[in-house]
Amino acid sequence: MHKCTVGMRMLAYGTSADMWDENFRIAETTTIECMKYFCKGVIENFGEKYLRRPTSEDTQRLLHIGEARGFPGMLGSLDCMHWQWKNCPVAWKGQYTRGDHKVPTIMIEAVASQDLWICHAFFGTAGSNNDINVLNRSPLFTQVLQGRAPEVQFTVNGTEYNMGYYLAYGIYPEWAAFVKTITLPQCEKDRLFAEHQDGAQKDAERAFGVLQARFAIIRSPACMWQMRSLTEIMYACVILHNMIVEDERDTYTVRYDHDYESEYDQTSTAPLIGFGHGPIHGFSRVLEIEDGRRDQDMHQRLKDDLVEHIWQRF
């Protein structure tokens, strides 16, 4: 318990390791070792549940929340965040530095819902990349391509769709899997849609802000030397964050039907940081799913239907 307390305080306060020597009588090197073991223990014991890909029950809950906000078929908000790497090796600094940040960073891609649950997290891409590069490496659509993702069926403005989508910013491609805002709305319908999309899209930014507020270690520049240690710290913080969200979900001002918040079936899930098994169907089917996900015409039709849906509803 003594060592776990030191590990939690390191994550929560983001202080130097020698700060706790006077209070806890633990040396600097032991404090760092305790934090590393604590993060590993959190991932090994709770990662299967709190870093899971959305199950059928999770998907139904996300769809229910999206429907209540005027976005049927929405699975969450997608965005990326940079974590400054203070002790990045000199030989790697150019690889991890981007012009607008000026310092080495590591990126995390996340999908968050309105209650700040992080249902997808992918960490470890060099900070010199942009959000599209991270998306190309991310396992966000792996289960969809494998045919293992829960089915999504929804209707917008009288049109039926069979693929969920994420709210995203303008840098993301115009795929059927993304719904972006209208940059220069020319009519009242477009302005209303842009207002609602911008408000719902900020869920991921809110989740990042709350995550950094709870765990100051990822708000401050990272002082570790090994990438593996930084990855374990980030995933441990995401797991603990999701634990808090699950515990406090019923206390939020905006509440939803509890039919979608039953107990989770851990036997049918896999950790999010793994890719799982290969496809369960032929390669031609994988290509067909990929073409449907990248369909720009469907992206435009879906956006037009959502504009009409929100206009009629609000």
Order of alpha helices (4+ residues) and beta strands (2+ residues): alpha-alpha-alpha-alpha-beta-alpha-beta-beta-alpha-alpha-beta-beta-beta-beta-alpha-alpha-alpha-alpha-alpha
